[in-house]
Amino acid sequence: MKAKGIIALALVFGLLLFGCVEETGTDENAAEPTPSVAPNPSITPTPSPTPKLTPTPKPSVAPTPKPSSAPTPKPSITPTPKPEPKEETFELEIPSKGYFSVPVNDPDFTVEKACKTANGTSITKYPGNRGEKREILYCTSDKTEVLEPGYAYYMVGRAKRTTTVTGKPWSFPKINDSEFTPTSSDLYFGGTYGILDKSDILGDCNSNTVKILDLVRNKIAEEIEPGSAYKAYTTKSSCTLGLIG
């Protein structure tokens, strides 16, 4: 019995020893290791070729549409208003007995003021166009009447004196606006603020047939002067005095 146990242990030990030998044995079918190759320094590696760049296609540009050829409306031009003439002051001589005129539009120059200047009793206003009549302005009853430019006046007074008038200057009217139409009867008018040559106011009148008399100087007028008074008449058909242009 004891001998059988020793035999069994020996078998077991033998089997264990045989198994270890098989595990540590060489495998004949295993692949042999590949020997390492040292790099050759004389061989320069060929660089890999640079890939060619494919050009990016330009994006198509749509043509800009031309603006419509409709004409641009012109801005309306507002005419510049003409400036109003500034007021001027004039030293006016009023005779004791004689003719005069007012070269500016002075609303304060009344019959009363003129009469006080010349110590007068009356002023006669002479017609400036056909249809008007002489008018006597009395220093007492007509003292608020304004003496207007463009007319000839005759003062009946006692002293020759000077007074001041202030207002917008009076100019001879253009022929299209003029009512100065001399005929065989007398036509009276006053002097302008500035001096004008007689030929400037002839309008469509002929200098050979129209005569202009300076009533203050009592002679044929060659110039139209402020403060003076004039009488015009024609020996032939009527015409119109006025500025041309």
C-alpha positions in Angstrom: 0.0 0.0 0.0 2.8 2.3 0.9 4.7 1.3 -2.2 1.7 2.2 -4.5 1.6 5.7 -3.0 5.2 6.3 -3.8 4.7 5.1 -7.4 1.7 7.4 -7.8 3.7 10.4 -6.6 6.5 9.6 -9.0 4.1 9.5 -11.9 2.6 12.8 -11.1 6.0 14.3 -10.7 7.1 12.9 -14.0 4.1 14.3 -15.8 4.7 17.7 -14.4 8.3 17.6 -15.4 7.4 16.6 -19.0 5.0 19.5 -19.3 7.6 22.1 -18.4 10.0 20.7 -21.0 7.5 21.1 -23.8 6.7 24.7 -22.9 10.4 25.7 -23.0 11.2 23.9 -26.2 12.1 25.6 -29.6 9.3 26.1 -32.1 10.7 24.9 -35.5 7.9 26.7 -37.4 8.6 30.1 -35.9 9.8 32.8 -38.3 13.4 33.8 -38.2 14.0 37.5 -37.2 14.9 39.9 -40.1 18.4 41.4 -39.7 18.4 45.3 -39.4 20.0 47.2 -42.3 22.2 50.2 -41.6 21.3 53.3 -43.7 23.7 54.2 -46.6 24.9 57.7 -46.1 25.9 58.2 -49.7 22.4 57.9 -51.0 20.4 61.2 -50.9 16.7 60.6 -50.6 14.7 61.8 -53.6 12.4 64.5 -52.5 8.8 63.9 -53.2 7.6 66.1 -56.2 5.7 69.3 -55.2 2.2 69.0 -56.3 1.1 71.5 -59.0 -1.4 74.1 -57.9 -4.5 74.2 -59.9 -5.5 77.9 -60.4 -8.7 78.9 -58.8 -11.1 80.1 -61.4 -12.1 83.8 -61.1 -15.7 84.3 -60.2 -17.7 85.7 -63.1 -18.6 89.3 -62.6 -22.0 90.3 -63.8 -21.9 93.6 -65.7 -23.1 96.7 -63.8 -26.3 97.9 -65.4 -26.1 101.3 -66.9 -28.3 103.9 -65.4 -31.3 104.9 -67.4 -30.7 107.7 -69.8 -33.7 109.7 -68.6 -32.7 113.4 -68.5 -32.2 114.9 -65.1 -34.7 117.6 -64.5 -33.1 121.0 -64.2 -33.7 122.8 -60.9 -36.1 125.7 -61.2 -34.3 129.0 -61.0 -36.0 131.6 -58.8 -35.2 135.1 -60.2 -33.4 137.3 -57.7 -35.5 140.3 -56.8 -34.0 143.6 -57.6 -32.9 145.5 -54.5 -35.0 148.5 -53.5 -33.4 151.8 -54.1 -32.1 153.4 -50.9 -33.4 156.7 -49.7 -31.5 159.8 -50.6 -31.5 163.3 -49.1 -31.6 166.4 -51.3 -31.3 170.1 -50.5 -34.3 171.7 -52.4 -34.4 175.4 -53.1 -37.9 176.8 -53.2 -38.3 180.2 -54.9 -40.4 183.0 -53.5 -42.2 183.1 -56.9 -41.2 180.5 -59.4 -41.0 176.9 -60.5 -39.6 173.9 -58.7 -39.9 170.1 -58.5 -39.3 167.4 -55.9 -36.7 164.8 -57.0 -37.4 162.2 -54.3 -40.6 160.6 -53.0 -40.9 162.2 -49.5 -44.2 161.5 -47.9 -43.6 164.2 -45.3 -43.0 167.0 -47.8 -46.5 168.5 -47.8 -47.9 171.8 -49.0 -47.7 173.1 -45.5 -44.0 172.4 -45.2 -43.2 174.0 -48.6 -45.4 177.0 -47.8 -43.6 177.5 -44.4 -40.3 177.3 -46.1 -41.1 180.1 -48.7 -43.6 181.9 -46.6 -46.1 181.2 -49.4 -49.8 181.4 -49.9 -50.4 178.9 -52.7 -48.7 176.3 -55.0 -49.8 175.5 -58.5 -49.5 171.9 -59.7 -49.0 171.5 -63.4 -50.3 168.5 -65.4 -47.9 165.7 -66.1 -49.9 164.1 -68.9 -52.9 164.6 -71.1 -56.2 164.7 -69.2 -54.7 166.4 -66.1 -55.5 170.0 -65.3 -53.7 172.6 -63.4 -54.5 172.5 -59.7 -54.0 175.3 -57.2 -53.1 174.1 -53.7 -53.7 176.6 -51.0 -51.4 176.8 -48.0 -54.2 176.9 -45.6 -56.9 174.5 -47.0 -54.6 172.0 -48.8 -51.7 171.9 -46.3 -51.8 168.0 -45.9 -51.4 167.4 -49.7 -48.1 165.7 -50.5 -45.9 167.2 -53.2 -45.0 164.3 -55.5 -42.0 163.8 -57.7 -42.4 164.1 -61.5 -44.6 167.2 -61.4 -43.8 170.8 -62.0 -44.9 173.2 -59.2 -45.1 177.0 -59.0 -44.8 178.7 -55.6 -46.4 182.0 -54.8 -44.5 183.1 -51.7 -42.4 185.9 -50.1 -39.0 184.3 -49.5 -36.5 182.1 -51.4 -35.3 179.4 -49.1 -33.9 175.9 -48.9 -35.4 172.8 -47.3 -34.4 169.2 -47.0 -36.4 166.3 -48.6 -35.6 162.6 -48.1 -37.0 159.6 -49.9 -36.5 157.2 -52.8 -35.1 158.9 -55.9 -37.4 159.6 -58.8 -36.2 158.6 -62.3 -37.8 159.3 -65.6 -40.1 156.4 -66.6 -39.3 154.1 -69.5 -41.2 154.7 -72.7 -43.5 151.7 -72.2 -44.6 153.1 -68.8 -44.6 156.7 -69.7 -47.6 159.0 -69.9 -45.5 162.0 -70.9 -47.0 162.7 -74.3 -46.3 166.2 -75.6 -48.7 167.6 -78.1 -49.3 171.1 -79.5 -50.3 172.0 -75.9 -47.8 172.2 -73.1 -46.6 169.2 -71.1 -45.0 169.8 -67.7 -42.7 167.5 -65.7 -40.2 167.6 -62.9 -36.5 167.0 -62.7 -35.0 163.6 -61.9 -32.8 162.8 -58.9 -29.8 162.3 -61.2 -28.8 164.5 -64.1 -29.9 163.1 -67.5 -29.1 164.3 -71.0 -32.1 165.6 -72.9 -31.5 162.9 -75.5 -31.9 160.2 -72.9 -35.6 161.0 -72.4 -36.7 161.6 -75.9 -38.3 158.2 -76.3 -39.8 158.0 -79.8 -39.8 161.7 -80.2 -37.7 163.6 -82.7 -35.4 166.2 -81.2 -36.0 168.5 -84.2 -39.7 168.6 -83.5 -39.9 168.4 -79.7 -38.7 171.3 -77.6 -38.0 171.1 -73.9 -37.9 174.3 -71.9 -36.2 174.7 -68.5 -38.7 176.8 -66.6 -36.3 177.6 -63.7 -33.5 178.9 -65.9 -35.9 180.0 -68.7 -34.0 178.5 -71.6 -34.0 175.5 -73.9 -32.9 172.5 -71.8 -29.9 170.4 -72.7 -30.0 168.4 -69.4 -32.7 167.3 -67.0 -31.7 168.3 -63.4 -33.0 167.6 -59.9 -35.2 170.4 -58.5 -35.9 172.0 -61.8 -39.2 172.0 -63.8 -39.7 171.6 -67.5 -42.2 172.2 -70.3 -42.3 170.1 -73.5 -44.2 170.7 -76.7 -44.1 169.4 -80.2 -44.7 171.2 -83.5 -45.9 168.0 -85.3 -47.7 164.7 -84.4 -47.6 163.6 -80.8 -45.0 161.2 -79.4 -44.0 159.9 -76.0 -41.1 160.9 -73.9 -39.4 158.2 -71.9 -36.2 156.2 -71.3 -35.3 153.6 -74.0 -34.3 150.2 -72.8 
